[in-house]
Each structure stands twice: as structure tokens, then as C-alpha cells.
Amino acid sequence: MKSRHAKAVTVEADTSRSIVDVKAFTDALKSAPVLTPAQKQNLSEVFELFDIDGSGRFDLGELKVALRVLGFALSKDDLKKLLLIADDSTGTIGLATFSSIVSELWKRTDKPAEIRRGFRALDIDGTGVVTAKSLQAVCRQVGEPSDLAELEKVIEELVGKGQMSAEDFQQLMTSSSMFNY
């Protein structure tokens, strides 16, 4: 149990530098992101999968989980900045804003490193695979309840088996056109 806590702290420590440039993100949110149809579809699917309450909006916890899955382990302060920048007085964001945020994050990251970091953030027990249980634990860490059976279904749909290796994750991220800029 102690190692799980240490792993979660390590993930947060990796994100101590702020990558949220308020001006750049404010400008990015004013214009539509330049995304391919495949990227739009993939982001829509990610949004739908991690919109835990089905509201059509992401709150702070849902945003954190979705961005982690995409390889962005942002600090809580950076996540709060993003919500403030996109603030429409609800404290939540919709798909269009989520897409703009992800598009801007992609522009300013080392994509292979972010893919590896995203996998490590989901492989909380360090086994080299992401299972529904480890994904559920990540959701719990950020305060988002999740159904184990639903998460098992998500992993099965994504990689065709009950667990996801680092190679599966990398292939999923690169073959989905999500990181092709």
C-alpha cells in the first residue's frame, strides 16, 4: 500500500513545473483548434468515456483523469488555471474547450515523453500493465468514482484484451492520430 502512495506522489512531483501559459491558452480558447477528423473523433471518445456523470461537461476531477489518459499529468494548480481561463461561470468545460486545451498542450510537449509519462501515471502499481483496477485506483485518487466493469469494457475496446501494456498504450496513442502534429 505504501508504494501506491509513493507512486502517486512521484507522478505529481513530475508535474511541478507549470506548462500552462495563461496568455497562450486564453488565445487558444478564443479560436477553434486545428484538429484532423480522426483527432476530433478520438477526443470526442475520450470525452465521452471520462464524462463520469454524463453531464456533457468535465469538472476538475474528470479533466484530470482524461488528461492523464492522454499523457498529461498536470498539477492541480495548472488544472485550476485551465478551468479559470475557460470559465463560463460553471467551473466545468465542454468538449470544444477540452479539445482546444488538448490541442494547445500537444503543441507544447515532448510527445514521446508525455506518452511514457501518461502510461506511468496509469500503471500505479508499477507492474508494466494498466488494468481496470489500476485505472479505477487512478480515478479514486482524483476523486472520481468509477465502475470496474465499465473500465474493463473500456480497456477491452481500446486494446482488445483485459490489460494494456506500455507498448499497447504507445501504439494506441500514436496510431490514433492523436499525437500527429
PyMOL commands that set and color helices and strands:
alter all, ss='L'
color gray80, all
select helices_A, chain A and resi 2-14+22-30+37-50+60-69+76-85+95-107+111-122+132-141+148-159+166-175
alter helices_A, ss='H'
color red, helices_A
select strands_A, chain A and resi 129-131+163-165
alter strands_A, ss='S'
color yellow, strands_A
deselect
rebuild
show_as cartoon
